[in-house]
């Protein structure tokens, strides 16, 4: 998303972008133009910063549920990450990792990798799918 406007500011605490004046928003789905408008956008998932993430032999289910809960707690709108886990990953994968001040979306990417899965984004949904057995080499 690209926002152009007469005035644009970002609240560093919440990550909210505030644009006013003649605003033009360009997304992959098209362009919206307004005259003398005020627009606020929700911070991207990458703006949700987790102070600490520590897993010791966690399952994929446990790790994903932790990230769902924590991202919801830290999201100013209390929505958090929308995560879909497709069946077929390694149920015995033991996820061990430790991070400080990591974006929630990045922590989720590491969780997927450690579980032998891949992470994709479909709209506002993070989708964890098993890797093709051929690409696991």
C-alpha positions as CSV (number, residue, x, y, z in Angstrom):
1,X,0.0,0.0,0.0
2,X,1.3,3.5,-0.9
3,X,-0.2,6.6,0.7
4,X,0.4,10.1,-0.6
5,X,-1.1,13.1,1.1
6,X,-0.5,16.7,2.1
7,X,0.3,15.5,5.6
8,X,1.4,12.0,6.8
9,X,2.5,11.0,10.2
10,X,3.0,7.8,12.1
11,X,2.4,7.2,15.8
12,X,5.5,5.3,16.9
13,X,3.7,3.8,19.8
14,X,0.8,2.3,17.9
15,X,2.1,2.2,14.3
16,X,-1.0,4.0,13.1
17,X,-0.5,6.1,9.9
18,X,-2.5,9.3,9.9
19,X,-2.9,11.0,6.5
20,X,-4.8,14.2,5.8
21,X,-5.5,16.6,3.0
22,X,-5.7,15.4,-0.6
23,X,-5.1,11.7,0.1
24,X,-4.4,9.0,-2.5
25,X,-4.1,5.3,-1.5
26,X,-2.8,2.8,-4.0
27,X,-3.1,-0.9,-3.3
28,X,-2.8,-4.1,-5.3
29,X,-6.6,-3.8,-5.8
30,X,-6.7,-0.3,-7.2
31,X,-6.5,3.4,-6.1
32,X,-8.6,5.4,-3.8
33,X,-8.5,9.2,-4.1
34,X,-10.1,11.7,-1.7
35,X,-10.1,15.4,-1.4
36,X,-9.7,17.0,2.0
37,X,-10.0,13.6,3.9
38,X,-8.4,12.2,6.9
39,X,-7.4,8.5,6.8
40,X,-6.0,6.2,9.4
41,X,-4.7,2.8,8.6
42,X,-4.1,-0.1,10.9
43,X,-0.4,-0.9,11.5
44,X,0.9,-3.8,9.5
45,X,1.4,-7.2,11.2
46,X,5.1,-6.4,11.2
47,X,4.4,-3.4,13.5
48,X,3.3,-5.7,16.3
49,X,6.5,-6.2,18.2
50,X,6.8,-9.0,20.7
51,X,9.1,-8.1,23.6
52,X,10.1,-11.7,24.2
53,X,9.4,-15.0,22.5
54,X,10.8,-18.2,24.0
55,X,9.9,-21.7,23.0
56,X,11.5,-24.9,24.3
57,X,10.4,-28.0,22.5
58,X,7.0,-26.4,21.7
59,X,4.6,-28.0,19.2
60,X,3.4,-26.0,16.2
61,X,0.0,-25.7,17.8
62,X,1.4,-24.4,21.0
63,X,3.7,-21.9,19.3
64,X,0.9,-20.6,17.0
65,X,-1.6,-20.2,19.8
66,X,1.0,-18.2,21.8
67,X,1.6,-15.9,18.9
68,X,-2.2,-15.5,18.3
69,X,-2.7,-14.5,22.0
70,X,0.3,-12.2,22.3
71,X,-0.3,-10.4,19.0
72,X,-3.9,-9.8,20.0
73,X,-2.7,-8.4,23.4
74,X,-0.2,-6.0,21.7
75,X,-2.4,-4.9,18.8
76,X,-4.0,-1.5,19.4
77,X,-7.2,-2.8,17.8
78,X,-6.9,-6.2,19.7
79,X,-7.2,-8.2,16.5
80,X,-3.7,-9.7,16.3
81,X,-2.5,-12.1,13.7
82,X,-5.1,-14.1,11.8
83,X,-3.3,-17.5,11.4
84,X,-4.5,-20.6,9.5
85,X,-2.6,-23.9,9.9
86,X,-3.3,-26.4,7.2
87,X,-3.0,-30.1,8.1
88,X,0.0,-32.2,7.2
89,X,2.9,-30.6,9.0
90,X,5.2,-32.6,11.3
91,X,3.2,-33.1,14.5
92,X,6.4,-34.1,16.3
93,X,8.4,-31.0,15.4
94,X,9.9,-29.5,18.5
95,X,10.2,-25.8,18.2
96,X,13.0,-24.2,20.2
97,X,13.8,-20.5,19.8
98,X,14.4,-17.3,21.7
99,X,14.0,-13.7,20.5
100,X,13.7,-10.2,21.9
101,X,11.8,-7.4,20.3
102,X,10.8,-9.4,17.2
103,X,7.9,-8.5,14.8
104,X,5.1,-11.0,15.3
105,X,5.0,-11.9,11.6
106,X,8.7,-12.7,11.7
107,X,8.4,-14.9,14.7
108,X,5.6,-16.7,12.9
109,X,7.9,-17.2,9.9
110,X,10.5,-18.8,12.1
111,X,7.9,-21.1,13.8
112,X,6.7,-22.3,10.4
113,X,10.3,-23.0,9.2
114,X,11.2,-24.9,12.4
115,X,8.1,-27.0,12.0
116,X,9.0,-27.9,8.4
117,X,6.3,-25.7,6.9
118,X,6.1,-22.6,4.8
119,X,4.4,-19.3,5.6
120,X,2.4,-17.4,3.0
121,X,0.1,-14.4,3.3
122,X,-3.4,-14.4,1.7
123,X,-5.0,-11.0,2.2
124,X,-4.8,-10.5,6.0
125,X,-4.4,-14.2,6.8
126,X,-1.1,-15.9,7.5
127,X,-1.3,-19.5,6.1
128,X,1.1,-22.2,7.4
129,X,1.2,-25.1,5.0
130,X,3.4,-28.2,4.9
131,X,6.4,-28.1,2.6
132,X,6.3,-30.3,-0.5
133,X,8.2,-33.5,0.6
134,X,10.6,-32.9,-2.4
135,X,11.5,-29.4,-1.2
136,X,12.4,-30.6,2.4
137,X,15.8,-31.8,1.4
